[in-house]
Amino acid sequence: MPPRIAKLAGLGAYGACLGIAGIYALFVFITRPGGSSGLDPTLRFLAWFTVAGVILALIGIHVMFGHRLIALSKGEPERV
């Protein structure tokens, strides 16, 4: 992969982390206590907790790929 493309892809992976975090923030905003949320406190906690686990896994994978692509763009050898 050309270094310029690898750097752009790595920065894109970091940008995707922000987007994923924004989706989680929107999810929390929609399910927060209010007139139309429809979730009691226990279900709200479980929903926030379980979705946070998936979101953290996705962000971790994107950070890992972003870090690897940035290193590849700087000329570091590719690890197997």
N, CA, C and O of each residue as an XYZ file, in Angstrom:
320
protein
N       0.853     -1.169      0.000
C       0.000      0.000      0.000
C       0.902      1.236      0.000
O       1.859      1.306      0.772
N       0.604      2.200     -0.853
C       1.406      3.426     -0.863
C       1.307      4.162      0.478
O       0.248      4.166      1.106
N       2.410      4.787      0.919
C       2.406      5.439      2.229
C       1.321      6.503      2.379
O       0.729      6.637      3.450
N       1.060      7.250      1.325
C       0.043      8.307      1.426
C      -1.354      7.720      1.667
O      -2.127      8.237      2.473
N      -1.658      6.635      0.955
C      -2.954      5.978      1.128
C      -3.048      5.352      2.516
O      -4.099      5.410      3.155
N      -1.957      4.757      2.983
C      -1.954      4.138      4.318
C      -2.190      5.194      5.387
O      -2.922      4.952      6.347
N      -1.578      6.362      5.231
C      -1.771      7.419      6.226
C      -3.216      7.912      6.215
O      -3.805      8.125      7.275
N      -3.786      8.092      5.036
C      -5.185      8.523      4.955
C      -6.128      7.470      5.528
O      -7.101      7.806      6.202
N      -5.845      6.209      5.265
C      -6.678      5.136      5.815
C      -6.554      5.075      7.333
O      -7.542      4.840      8.028
N      -5.347      5.285      7.847
C      -5.158      5.300      9.303
C      -5.901      6.441      9.955
O      -6.536      6.267     10.995
N      -5.822      7.619      9.338
C      -6.576      8.759      9.878
C      -8.084      8.530      9.760
O      -8.856      8.973     10.611
N      -8.487      7.845      8.712
C      -9.906      7.495      8.567
C     -10.376      6.544      9.649
O     -11.505      6.644     10.128
N      -9.507      5.620     10.035
C      -9.851      4.698     11.121
C     -10.005      5.455     12.432
O     -10.903      5.155     13.220
N      -9.126      6.447     12.676
C      -9.276      7.271     13.878
C     -10.552      8.109     13.807
O     -11.234      8.291     14.816
N     -10.870      8.612     12.633
C     -12.110      9.375     12.467
C     -13.341      8.513     12.693
O     -14.350      8.979     13.223
N     -13.252      7.250     12.286
C     -14.370      6.331     12.517
C     -14.601      6.123     14.009
O     -15.735      5.906     14.436
N     -13.535      6.189     14.803
C     -13.680      6.083     16.263
C     -14.565      7.210     16.789
O     -15.423      6.992     17.644
N     -14.346      8.406     16.272
C     -15.188      9.536     16.691
C     -16.639      9.325     16.271
O     -17.560      9.632     17.027
N     -16.835      8.807     15.076
C     -18.194      8.537     14.614
C     -18.889      7.480     15.452
O     -20.070      7.616     15.772
N     -18.175      6.441     15.804
C     -18.743      5.377     16.634
C     -19.091      5.920     18.015
O     -20.146      5.600     18.562
N     -18.211      6.738     18.579
C     -18.503      7.351     19.879
C     -19.712      8.277     19.777
O     -20.508      8.364     20.712
N     -19.851      8.963     18.654
C     -21.025      9.825     18.447
C     -22.309      9.023     18.364
O     -23.344      9.459     18.868
N     -22.258      7.861     17.738
C     -23.441      6.997     17.665
C     -23.829      6.533     19.061
O     -25.015      6.471     19.385
N     -22.842      6.206     19.890
C     -23.146      5.796     21.266
C     -23.761      6.967     22.049
O     -24.713      6.782     22.808
N     -23.213      8.155     21.859
C     -23.774      9.327     22.543
C     -25.220      9.565     22.105
O     -26.067      9.922     22.924
N     -25.496      9.370     20.840
C     -26.875      9.506     20.357
C     -27.774      8.441     20.976
O     -28.913      8.730     21.343
N     -27.275      7.225     21.093
C     -28.039      6.149     21.720
C     -28.371      6.489     23.172
O     -29.501      6.293     23.618
N     -27.387      6.998     23.904
C     -27.622      7.374     25.301
C     -28.601      8.535     25.370
O     -29.457      8.566     26.255
N     -28.491      9.484     24.460
C     -29.397     10.629     24.439
C     -30.841     10.188     24.187
O     -31.768     10.707     24.809
N     -31.028      9.239     23.282
C     -32.381      8.776     22.960
C     -32.979      7.968     24.105
O     -34.182      8.058     24.351
N     -32.174      7.185     24.807
C     -32.702      6.309     25.858
C     -32.616      6.914     27.255
O     -32.895      6.232     28.241
N     -32.234      8.180     27.350
C     -32.151      8.801     28.672
C     -33.559      8.923     29.268
O     -34.549      8.818     28.545
N     -33.646      9.140     30.566
C     -34.959      9.260     31.194
C     -35.738     10.442     30.611
O     -35.198     11.533     30.428
N     -36.987     10.204     30.332
C     -37.833     11.249     29.784
C     -39.239     10.732     29.576
O     -39.585      9.632     30.006
N     -40.029     11.528     28.923
C     -41.419     11.163     28.726
C     -41.635     10.027     27.751
O     -42.628      9.309     27.864
N     -40.736      9.840     26.793
C     -40.977      8.834     25.766
C     -39.893      7.769     25.674
O     -39.806      7.079     24.658
N     -39.072      7.614     26.694
C     -37.975      6.648     26.582
C     -38.473      5.210     26.694
O     -37.983      4.346     25.967
N     -39.413      4.928     27.564
C     -39.978      3.598     27.683
C     -39.080      2.588     28.377
O     -39.380      1.395     28.357
N     -37.998      3.025     28.986
C     -37.103      2.107     29.675
C     -37.063      2.448     31.154
O     -36.926      3.611     31.533
N     -37.185      1.414     31.988
C     -37.008      1.660     33.414
C     -35.507      1.715     33.713
O     -34.704      1.369     32.847
N     -35.114      2.137     34.906
C     -33.682      2.314     35.191
C     -32.836      1.050     35.011
O     -31.690      1.137     34.567
N     -33.377     -0.104     35.344
C     -32.609     -1.338     35.202
C     -32.350     -1.661     33.736
O     -31.220     -1.966     33.356
N     -33.382     -1.595     32.920
C     -33.204     -1.879     31.496
C     -32.315     -0.840     30.821
O     -31.547     -1.167     29.916
N     -32.419      0.407     31.260
C     -31.582      1.462     30.693
C     -30.113      1.187     30.999
O     -29.259      1.314     30.121
N     -29.817      0.810     32.248
C     -28.437      0.489     32.616
C     -27.915     -0.690     31.811
O     -26.790     -0.652     31.311
N     -28.723     -1.737     31.682
C     -28.291     -2.906     30.916
C     -28.062     -2.559     29.452
O     -27.093     -3.020     28.850
N     -28.932     -1.761     28.883
C     -28.766     -1.360     27.487
C     -27.500     -0.541     27.304
O     -26.721     -0.800     26.387
N     -27.286      0.447     28.170
C     -26.090      1.281     28.061
C     -24.821      0.449     28.254
O     -23.836      0.637     27.540
N     -24.850     -0.466     29.215
C     -23.678     -1.267     29.540
C     -23.334     -2.230     28.409
O     -22.167     -2.339     28.032
N     -24.326     -2.929     27.860
C     -24.055     -3.911     26.818
C     -23.647     -3.235     25.509
O     -22.736     -3.702     24.825
N     -24.309     -2.151     25.167
C     -23.932     -1.439     23.944
C     -22.545     -0.821     24.109
O     -21.786     -0.761     23.141
N     -22.201     -0.363     25.301
C     -20.868      0.198     25.541
C     -19.787     -0.856     25.314
O     -18.713     -0.528     24.810
N     -20.044     -2.100     25.670
C     -19.071     -3.155     25.426
C     -18.791     -3.353     23.942
O     -17.638     -3.484     23.531
N     -19.840     -3.373     23.151
C     -19.678     -3.519     21.705
C     -18.970     -2.296     21.123
O     -18.087     -2.430     20.275
N     -19.354     -1.122     21.573
C     -18.754      0.120     21.077
C     -17.265      0.162     21.426
O     -16.449      0.545     20.587
N     -16.906     -0.221     22.635
C     -15.497     -0.224     23.031
C     -14.690     -1.222     22.201
O     -13.540     -0.952     21.854
N     -15.280     -2.362     21.885
C     -14.587     -3.332     21.043
C     -14.361     -2.760     19.640
O     -13.271     -2.897     19.084
N     -15.377     -2.127     19.072
C     -15.235     -1.525     17.747
C     -14.188     -0.411     17.740
O     -13.377     -0.319     16.819
N     -14.211      0.427     18.766
C     -13.227      1.509     18.845
C     -11.827      0.932     19.013
O     -10.881      1.433     18.405
N     -11.678     -0.108     19.822
C     -10.371     -0.732     20.003
C      -9.810     -1.301     18.705
O      -8.619     -1.156     18.425
N     -10.651     -1.941     17.919
C     -10.214     -2.487     16.633
C      -9.813     -1.366     15.689
O      -8.799     -1.473     14.999
N     -10.599     -0.286     15.648
C     -10.269      0.832     14.764
C      -8.966      1.528     15.189
O      -8.177      1.942     14.340
N      -8.749      1.651     16.480
C      -7.494      2.250     16.952
C      -6.321      1.356     16.574
O      -5.276      1.852     16.153
N      -6.480      0.058     16.719
C      -5.413     -0.865     16.364
C      -5.077     -0.768     14.873
O      -3.906     -0.672     14.506
N      -6.101     -0.793     14.016
C      -5.859     -0.682     12.579
C      -5.289      0.686     12.211
O      -4.404      0.782     11.361
N      -5.794      1.745     12.850
C      -5.277      3.077     12.571
C      -3.812      3.196     12.944
O      -3.018      3.754     12.187
N      -3.453      2.676     14.098
C      -2.058      2.719     14.544
C      -1.165      1.941     13.588
O      -0.071      2.392     13.246
N      -1.631      0.775     13.159
C      -0.840     -0.054     12.252
C      -0.681      0.612     10.890
O       0.397      0.554     10.299
N      -1.729      1.237     10.388
C      -1.645      1.905      9.086
C      -0.744      3.131      9.137
O      -0.002      3.391      8.190
N      -0.799      3.881     10.223
C       0.090      5.038     10.367
C       1.543      4.567     10.430
O       2.418      5.185      9.824
N       1.804      3.490     11.149
C       3.163      2.946     11.215
C       3.613      2.458      9.838
O       4.775      2.629      9.471
N       2.714      1.859      9.085
C       3.040      1.397      7.743
C       3.371      2.568      6.827
O       4.248      2.457      5.970
N       2.682      3.681      7.000
C       2.951      4.849      6.158
C       4.302      5.485      6.479
O       4.884      6.172      5.640
N       4.799      5.253      7.694
C       6.108      5.796      8.077
C       7.254      4.877      7.670
O       8.419      5.210      7.889
N       6.943      3.740      7.088
C       7.970      2.840      6.580
C       8.377      1.728      7.507
O       9.352      1.029      7.228
N       7.664      1.534      8.610
C       7.991      0.433      9.503
C       7.638     -0.888      8.809
O       6.679     -0.944      8.040
N       8.400     -1.941      9.074
C       8.111     -3.215      8.399
C       6.766     -3.784      8.868
O       6.325     -3.569      9.997
N       6.151     -4.505      7.963
C       4.834     -5.070      8.252
C       4.996     -6.309      9.134
O       5.792     -7.200      8.841
N       4.217     -6.340     10.222
C       4.238     -7.498     11.124
C       3.225     -8.507     10.649
O       2.205     -8.152     10.058
N       3.509     -9.767     10.909
C       2.575    -10.836     10.500
C       1.870    -11.379     11.697
O       1.044    -12.283     11.570
